[in-house]
Amino acid sequence: MKENDWFIGWFDSKYYHILYKNRDNSEAKAFIRKLTKNINLAENSSVLDLGCGKGRHSIELSKIYKNVIGIDLSSQSINEAKKTTSHGLSFSVQDMREFKLNHKVDGIFNLFTSFGYFSSIDDNLKVLKQCYTNLNEKGLLIIDFFNANKVKNELIKNEVKTIDEISFYIKRTIIDQRVVKTIQFKDNNQPYSYIESVQLLTLKDFTYLFSKSNFKLINTFGDYNLDTYNPNHSNRLILIAKKT
């Protein structure tokens, strides 16, 4: 890991979890149900939730599949996720660029824009090659990313969110084909500043990355209802790829 990787400190900060505490768990449940019905993975499958956070998707996946592993770089998130550990559901702290599993899995889920964080484009290939190595033959890779075209066209440049009596001042800019979010706030009169920086990867970019890592793109969706992907209007870019 590089010292300037923005996600190392931010994802382990309590303020990250405050800012995003109101994520819609009911939407996550509905999405997992629809998604898993659409893809061809048997109920006795082993799957990985790559970049699992506190495990909200892992928990839903464990209701469907026999064995679920969740990994994330944030120790704070994994400590929370481990409170839900049960038979067939486990968590560990690992970097998605170099993760290792005790056994290969049938599916890898990378959900809620947990991709494209790195400063180097080559790191994307490292992640995908690790996925390839840890998947069984013809295993599936599912990536849920934002629709870069819509993000660029409808960028909300300034926003204020007040949560738990903390006002988060959020500024978004496009720099070098990345959407950069600056988050500034005060807590107990102490100023804080964090950055989120995510590559603006398009369907063309993912198709190229898949070709370089021996995955074949087999389907795309444009939202959590699994509607058809539209490059200009869809909220999400959800990709289903198969190991070749």
Stockholm file with secondary structure:
# STOCKHOLM 1.0

chainA/1-244         MKENDWFIGWFDSKYYHILYKNRDNSEAKAFIRKLTKNINLAENSSVLDLGCGKGRHSIELSKIYKNVIGIDLSSQSINEAKKTTSHGLSFSVQDMREFKLNHKVDGIFNLFTSFGYFSSIDDNLKVLKQCYTNLNEKGLLIIDFFNANKVKNELIKNEVKTIDEISFYIKRTIIDQRVVKTIQFKDNNQPYSYIESVQLLTLKDFTYLFSKSNFKLINTFGDYNLDTYNPNHSNRLILIAKKT
#=GR chainA/1-244 SS CCTTCHHHHHHTSHHHHHHTTTCCHHHHHHHHHHHHHHSCCCTTCEEEEETCTTSHHHHHHHTTSSEEEEEESCHHHHHHHGGGCBTTEEEEECCTTSCCCSSCEEEEEECSSCSCCSSSTHHHHHHHHHHHHHEEEEEEEEEEEECHHHHHHTCCCEEEEEETTEEEEEEEEEETTEEEEEEEEEETTEEEEEEEEEECCCHHHHHHHHHHTTEEEEEEESSTTCCCCCTTTCSEEEEEEEEC
#=GC SS_cons         CCTTCHHHHHHTSHHHHHHTTTCCHHHHHHHHHHHHHHSCCCTTCEEEEETCTTSHHHHHHHTTSSEEEEEESCHHHHHHHGGGCBTTEEEEECCTTSCCCSSCEEEEEECSSCSCCSSSTHHHHHHHHHHHHHEEEEEEEEEEEECHHHHHHTCCCEEEEEETTEEEEEEEEEETTEEEEEEEEEETTEEEEEEEEEECCCHHHHHHHHHHTTEEEEEEESSTTCCCCCTTTCSEEEEEEEEC
//
